[in-house]
Structure formats: C-alpha cells, structure tokens
Amino acid sequence: MSMEIRYGKTRVVFFRLARRSAPPFAASVDIDVFGERFKASYTEGDNTEVVATDTMKNFVYATAAEFTGRTLEAYVTFLGRRLLTTYPQMERIRVTAAEVPLDPGHSDDGSSDVVFRMTRGDNAVAHGDFAREGTDIAMTHTRSGIEGMRLLKVTGSSFAAFARDAYTTLPELTDRPLTILMDAHWQHVDARAFSGEGKGHAGVDEVRRSLEHTFHDFDSKSIQELVHEMGQRLLKTFPSLVAVEFSAQNHTPDKVAEGKDDARVFAEPRQTFGRIGLVLRR
C-alpha cells in the first residue's frame, strides 16, 4: 500500500494597508504541504513533526507584513521560500494566492489613494510549487492567471456554418452580441520571470489589457477562434511565456424584442452554457 501525504491551510485572507507609503495589497492564500516526514501523524498519531495549520495561518500574516513587493507572483515566491527555509520537515509545498480586488476609487477631495472599490468580479491568481534540491530551494512549477473575467460586446461576433442534424435548433448567428465568462492562465519560461526578479514578467494588468483589446477588435466566427487569437497575441507580446490556457463559457443573452433603429432587447441566457477550452504551448 502506498501513501501520498498532503495537508495545509486554505483561505487565509489578509489586507496589507498603509496610509500613504504603498497601495493596498490583499490576497487569499492556500498552502499545501507534502512530505514523508509527516507519515507518522497519519499512521501512528505522532504529531512531533507536524506544523499546525494554525501556525501556517500566522506565518502568512507575518510574511504579508514583511513583504515589500506588489505582485501576487512575488509574494508567492517570498512565502514559499520562507516556509521551506523555516521548516526543514517540509519537503515540498504549493503556495496559491488569489487577489482580493481593490481598485482605486475617488474621495470627496479628488484623491484616489485612500478610497478603493471592492466590486470587481474577476481576480488575479498565482501559484508556485517549491522543493528542496540539496541545500537549495527550487521553484519547480509556476502559474499565473485571471479568473472570472466577464466581457460583453454588442457586435463583432458570429457563429454560423456549423454541423447540423435532427437535433439542431440553434439558428446561424451573424453580427451577434457576445458575452463570455473566462479564466485565462499563463506560465513563464522560468521562475525568475514569474517572480519579477528577472526580465519578462507578464503583469496581470498588461495581460488583461491584451485580452480586452483582442475581444474588442477581433471579429470572431466562434469563441474557439476568439480564444485562439487571444492566445496567439499573448505569446507574441510576451516572449517570456511558454504556455497560455483558456477556459471560457458562452453567456450570450437571448434576443426577445426589437427596439427603435438598431436597438434590440435581450434576456438573461438559459443556465446551460457552452464551454470552450484551449491550451497553446510554444
């Protein structure tokens, strides 16, 4: 009988706030720990080597206070290295951080560095896998992303000339509005680009702008073609990326009435959504 050991802490949420010196930084952190040295806790109830998950929670809070960077990837790198340096019984770990969105708002005096909105639905994510390699700590896998993007445009999309049979009721659609819910993830060639310590870091804001620009200006014949174009442009714009991945749902609403001129009325779509996935690698 074989065993694979994994335990950790989930959804450790923090808000790092400063009055003027730095913008807010907030995240929800998950930690997964792997290692044979915790086997006795499972087989014998011996917790001698176990780092309590409550201790992990406090460790996240402490490192958030010490961290001086501004990106999720840099924080994931900082936290992962500190965990393995502090706890030698941890052989491998995975650190995942999800952004708690805080966008600048406006106060009565016109400033935008005191008031922040907490209304955006999508959020950045980052995770890194860390392992010991001799006396060194290596980051063995990284992944960044934006999850929960909702994009709508009123023109520039179609879906026609698809396979038809006795079960097909969908009409061919040209110049339709398009609404999608999308997750986009990307992987850097090396860990230094991921963390921002080296050249080529693909920042979340830059990637989001690229995706939004492609969504706006590309006249697509399907969502499949749209996400492929998004991926091609990302790989061209960011040579430091080795792979991009998309998971998209078609949330396009149903037309229910015609208005004056070119206005049309749409109802919320039925809750059965088409799903499209794509991974592009160099």
Secondary structure, 3 states (H helix, E strand, C coil): CCCCCCEEEEEEEEEECCCCCCCCEEEEEEEEEECHHHHHHHHCCCCCCCCCHHHHHHHHHHHHHHCCCCCHHHHHHHHHHHHHHHCCCCCEEEEEEEECCCEECCCCCCCCCCCEECCCCCEEEEEEEEEEECCEEEEEEEEEEEEEEEEEEEEEEEECCCCCCCCCCCCCEEEEEEEEEEEEEEEECCHHHHHCCCCCCCCHHHHHHHHHHHHHHCCECCHHHHHHHHHHHHHHHCCCEEEEEEEEEECCCEEEEECCCCCEEEECCCCCCEEEEEEEEC
